[in-house]
């Protein structure tokens, strides 16, 4: 159970800090109101760093169904653990989003723009074009998962052989955080770069349940994109990873 608790706790911290920086920048009368996109992307990168450090020794710090599936597609993680990991990631994301609401409750109350408040929970497209939005999530997640697989490759191979937890170790926290920061800066402006189904679905559910004043609709018609897009991106990254591994074995 420690693995599942690690995924719950790590994802909760990820969303608390990640959606927290969105709230800090966008909600009225915070000290960092209007600080801008770079602050948000840097905050999300640091959220990944802290969450991975906290949960790495417990669960391998997947914190993202796309990471869990990318590892499973690559043969580096047991399929028997995939569903429980994803469940606890979603529950952790819901807990983190709830904490963001409680933490910024006064600022939610005085912010009247419903779309701004929803952005503190889940993602949405800058231009509503489902094909392009889907492509954005696929490409962003592809970059993330390929980086995770290749950055942590030596550790993954060792841990899979000795039967320990497979995922991001604490030494991989900073490289992966920088990858997320880079994705946000370069590719995040079209959809808000969910690149993590739990990160979007859990808070979207919380947004639909909480008594938020001037609340926007939950846009469930769009909600499949930050779920299916990252899964497809993870699958594509796993294929490239396996392709690289195949040719490396041929060469060496």
N, C-alpha and C positions, 0 to 999 in steps of 0.2 A: 504493500500500500504506500510505502514511502515514495515510490516513483510517481504514483498518481497524485499524491499530495504535493510533490515537487512541481508537477505540471500545473496544478491548481494555483499554488502560491506564486510561482513564477509568472504565470499569465495574468494573475490578479495585479501583481506589481507592474507588469508591462503596460496594462491598460490604465492603471491608476496614474502612472507617470506620463504615458503617451497621450491619452485623452486629457490628462491634466494640463499638459502644455497647450493643447488646443483650447481648452477652457480659459486658461490663463491669458492667452493672446486675444481671444474673441469675445469674452463676456464683459459686460459693462463694468467700469470702475475697479477693475483689478489694476495693480501697479504696472503690469506688463501689457495692458490693453493696447492693441494695435502694433505690437512688436514685429509682426510679419512672418512670412513663410520660412525664412532661414531659421528663426528661433524655433518654429514648429518642427522642422526637419531635424535640427540638431537635438531638440528635446526628445524626439522619437528615437534617434540614434542612441542617446544616453539611456533612455528607458530600456532599450534592448540590452545595453551593456549591464545595467544594474540587475535586470531580471535574470539574465544568463548567469551572472556571478552568484546570485542567491540560490538558483535551482540546479546548477550544473552537477553538483555532487549527489543530488537526490535523484534526478531523473534524466540527466543529459541535456536538459534545457531545450526541449523542442519548442514549446510555447506557441506552436503554430501547426495546424493540421497539414499544411503544405510541407513543412519540414518532416513531420512524421511519415507522410505518404511518400515523400521523395526518398527517404531512407528505406522504406519498405519496398518501393519500386526498384531500388538499387540492390536489394538483397542484404541490406545492412541492419534491418530491424524486423523483429518478428511480427507477422500479420496478426497474431493472436492479441497483441497489445495495442494495435492501431485504434480500435473502437474505444477502449477505455481511455487512452491518452487523449483522443479528440473530445470525448465527453468532458473530461476534467479541464481541458483547455477552454471549452465553451463556458463551463461553470465558473472558472476563474475569471474569464473575461466579463461575465455578468457581475461578479462580485466587484471587480475593479471599476466597472462603469457605475455601479451603485455608489461606491465610495466617492467617485468624482462628483456625483450629484450632491451628496451630503456635504462634501468639502466646500463646494462652490454654491451652496444652496441660495445664499443671499444674492449672489450675482446672477444666478439663473432667474431669480424673481424679478430683478430690475431690467433684465434684457428682454425686449419685446420682439425681436426678430426671430421667428420660429426656426428658420433655416440655419441660423447661427447656432442655436441651441442644439439642434439635431446633429450638427457637425461635431459637437463635443462628444457624440456617441458613435456615430457610424459615418461611412463615406458616402459620397455622391458625385456624379459627374459634373465637370465644369460645362461641358456641352453634351447634351443628352443624345448620344449616338451609340446604341447598344453594341453594334459590331466593333466600333473603335474602342468603346469602353472595355469590352471583353478583351480585345487585343492588348490594351494597355495593362490590364491585370495579368494576362498571360506572360507578357514580356518582362514586366517588373518582377514577378515571382520566379520566372526562369532565371533571371540574373541572381536573385537571392539564393535560390536552392542550389544552383550550380556552384556559387561561391561557398555556401555552407559545406557542400560535399567535398570540394577541392581544398578549402582552407583546413578542414578538420580531417583530411584523408588519413594521415599517419595514425592519429588517435583512433579513428573509426576502425581501421584495419586491426590495430592492436586489441581494442576492446571487444570486437566481434570474435576474435580468436580466443580470448581468455574468458569470455562470457560475462563481461561487465556491462554497465549501462552504455548504450550507444547513442551519441548525440553530441552536443557542443560542450566541451569542457571549458573550465574557467579561462584557460589560455586562449580560447577562441572567441571570448566575449568581445574584446576590442575590435578585432578584424571584422566580425559580423556586424557589430554596431556601426562601423564605418561604411560597410556595404549598404546598410539600411539608410544611413545618412546620404550616401551618394545617390541611391535610388530616389529618395525623396526630392533631392535637389534637381536631378536631371529628368526624372520620369514621373514625378508625383503629381504634377499640376493638372493632369487630365481627369483623374478619378479620385484623387486623394490617397492613392497607393495603399489600398487595404493590404494586399499581398499576404493575407492571412485570414482565412475564413472565420476563425474564432474571434479575431479582433473586430470583425464587422458584425457577425451574426449575434454574438452574445450581447454587446451593447445595444444593438438594434432592438432586440427583445426587451431589454431593460427600458429603453426609450418608450416602447409601446406600453409598458406597464406602470411607469412612474407618473405621479400627479404633477407633471411639469406645466406651469402656466404658459399660455400662448403656444401650445405644442403643435409642431408640424405633423403632417401625416408621415407614416413610417416607410413609404415608398417600397412596399414589398415587391412591386413589379421589377424594380431594379436589383433587389437584394440577391438574386441568384448570381449576378455577375461577380461580386467579390467572394463568392463561394466557388463557383465552377471555374472561373478564370484562374485563380491560384492553383486549383487541383490540376488543371491542364498544364499550367506552367511547371509545376512540380514533376509531372510525368515527362514533359519534354526535357527538363534538366536531367532527370534520371537516365533517359535514353542517351544523352550526350555524355554523361558520366560513364555509362557502361561502354559506349563507343570508344572513349578515351582509354579506359582500362583495357579493352580488348586489344587495341593497337599498341599500347605500352607493353603488354605481355608478349605480343608478336615481335616487337623490336628488341626486348631485353630477355 
